[in-house]
Amino acid sequence: MKKKDNLDFQDTLFVTGYKKQLLLIKLIHKVKFYKNHF
């Protein structure tokens, strides 16, 4: 039981980290886009 909870916790951490990275990448692309156009 304990081991499965730990695995679920790690999966959740991985998913949230992945989503944060995606947001960061989108932000960086927006900044680059604006710098190129203004």
MARBA-3410 file (N, C-alpha, C, O; in Angstrom, 1 decimal):
38
0.8,-1.2,0.0,0.0,0.0,0.0,0.9,1.3,0.0,0.7,2.2,-0.8 ~ 1.9,1.2,0.9,2.7,2.4,1.0,3.5,2.7,-0.3,3.7,3.8,-0.8 ~ 3.9,1.6,-0.9,4.7,1.7,-2.1,3.9,2.3,-3.3,4.4,3.1,-4.0 ~ 2.6,1.9,-3.4,1.8,2.4,-4.5,1.5,3.9,-4.2,1.6,4.7,-5.2 ~ 1.3,4.3,-3.0,1.1,5.7,-2.7,2.3,6.5,-3.2,2.2,7.6,-3.7
3.5,6.0,-2.9,4.7,6.7,-3.2,4.8,6.8,-4.8,5.2,7.9,-5.3 ~ 4.4,5.8,-5.5,4.5,5.8,-7.0,3.5,6.9,-7.5,3.8,7.6,-8.4 ~ 2.3,6.9,-6.9,1.3,7.9,-7.4,1.8,9.3,-7.1,1.6,10.2,-7.9 ~ 2.5,9.5,-6.0,3.0,10.8,-5.6,4.1,11.2,-6.6,4.1,12.3,-7.1 ~ 4.9,10.3,-7.0,6.0,10.6,-8.0,5.4,10.9,-9.3,5.9,11.8,-10.0
4.3,10.2,-9.7,3.7,10.4,-11.0,3.1,11.9,-11.0,3.2,12.6,-12.0 ~ 2.5,12.2,-9.9,1.9,13.6,-9.8,2.9,14.6,-9.9,2.8,15.6,-10.6 ~ 4.1,14.4,-9.2,5.2,15.4,-9.3,5.7,15.5,-10.7,5.9,16.6,-11.2 ~ 5.8,14.4,-11.4,6.3,14.4,-12.8,5.3,15.1,-13.7,5.8,15.9,-14.5 ~ 4.0,14.9,-13.5,3.0,15.6,-14.4,3.0,17.1,-14.1,3.0,17.8,-15.1
3.1,17.5,-12.9,3.0,18.9,-12.6,4.3,19.6,-13.1,4.3,20.7,-13.6 ~ 5.5,18.9,-12.9,6.7,19.4,-13.4,6.7,19.6,-14.9,7.2,20.5,-15.5 ~ 6.1,18.6,-15.6,6.0,18.6,-17.1,5.1,19.7,-17.5,5.5,20.4,-18.5 ~ 4.0,20.0,-16.8,3.1,21.1,-17.2,3.8,22.4,-17.0,3.6,23.3,-17.8 ~ 4.5,22.5,-15.9,5.3,23.8,-15.6,6.3,24.0,-16.8,6.5,25.2,-17.2
7.0,23.0,-17.2,8.0,23.1,-18.3,7.3,23.6,-19.6,7.8,24.4,-20.3 ~ 6.1,23.0,-19.9,5.4,23.4,-21.1,5.0,24.9,-21.0,5.2,25.6,-22.0 ~ 4.5,25.3,-19.8,4.2,26.7,-19.7,5.4,27.6,-19.9,5.3,28.7,-20.5 ~ 6.5,27.2,-19.3,7.8,28.0,-19.4,8.2,28.1,-20.9,8.6,29.1,-21.3 ~ 8.1,27.0,-21.6,8.4,27.0,-23.0,7.5,27.9,-23.8,8.0,28.7,-24.7
6.2,27.9,-23.5,5.3,28.8,-24.2,5.7,30.2,-23.9,5.7,31.1,-24.8 ~ 6.0,30.5,-22.6,6.4,31.9,-22.3,7.6,32.3,-23.0,7.6,33.5,-23.6 ~ 8.6,31.5,-23.1,9.9,31.8,-23.8,9.6,32.1,-25.2,10.1,33.0,-25.8 ~ 8.8,31.3,-25.9,8.4,31.5,-27.3,7.7,32.8,-27.5,8.0,33.5,-28.5 ~ 6.8,33.2,-26.6,6.1,34.5,-26.7,7.1,35.6,-26.6,7.0,36.6,-27.4
8.0,35.5,-25.6,9.0,36.6,-25.4,9.9,36.7,-26.7,10.1,37.8,-27.2 ~ 10.3,35.6,-27.2,11.1,35.6,-28.4,10.4,36.3,-29.6,10.9,37.1,-30.4 ~ 9.1,35.9,-29.7,8.2,36.4,-30.8,8.1,37.9,-30.7,8.3,38.6,-31.7 ~ 7.8,38.4,-29.5,7.7,39.9,-29.3,9.0,40.6,-29.6,9.0,41.7,-30.1 ~ 10.1,40.0,-29.1,11.4,40.7,-29.4,11.7,40.8,-30.9,12.2,41.8,-31.3
11.3,39.8,-31.6,11.5,39.8,-33.1,10.6,40.8,-33.8,11.0,41.3,-34.8 ~ 9.4,41.0,-33.3,8.5,41.9,-34.0,8.4,43.3,-33.5,7.8,44.1,-34.1 ~ 9.1,43.6,-32.4,9.1,45.0,-31.9,10.4,45.6,-31.7,10.6,46.8,-31.3
END
